[in-house]
Amino acid sequence: MSTPSEPVALRLIDREFLIACAPEEREGLLESAAYLDRKMRELRANAKTPGFDRLAVLAAISITHEFLALRKQHSGHDQSVSDGLAALRHKLAAALDAPLK
């Protein structure tokens, strides 16, 4: 059975949004909204025409760029770990196949 959703009030710039989410997701949703709000305020301070919709799109692009850069960096680490594990497996297989002295 699924957990019932509860409305959570989120404030972005000067607007409030009610978003339904499961109770166990509430903290993450609030953290995400706070991050988005900070990003939008940062952009508003540097924008010539700080309309809410424009700020939301600019923030979405900026956050997506951050996410993709982190994902790419993480992927490189994953490949490095995979390569290291493959080398260890190769050494282990070679050691197991070596004759005993």
C-alpha positions, 0 to 999 in steps of 0.5 A: 500500500502506498504512503498517502501524500501530504501537501507541503508549502514551498516558497520560491522568491515571493510565491508559494506553491503547495506540492503533494509528497510522501512524508518521507520525501518532505525533507528532501523536497524542502531542501530542494526548494531552498536550493532553487530559491537561493539560485533564483535569488542569486540570478535575480540579483544579476538579471536585467528583467527578473521575471519569475518565469525567466528566473525559473528557467535560468535556474533550471538550466544552471542546476541542470548544468551543475547536475550533468557536470557532477554526473560526468565526474561521478561517471569517471570515478565509476570507470576508474573503480571498475578498471581497478576492480578488473585489474584486481580480478586479473591479478587474482585469477593469475595468482590462482592459476600460478603453480604452487612452489 
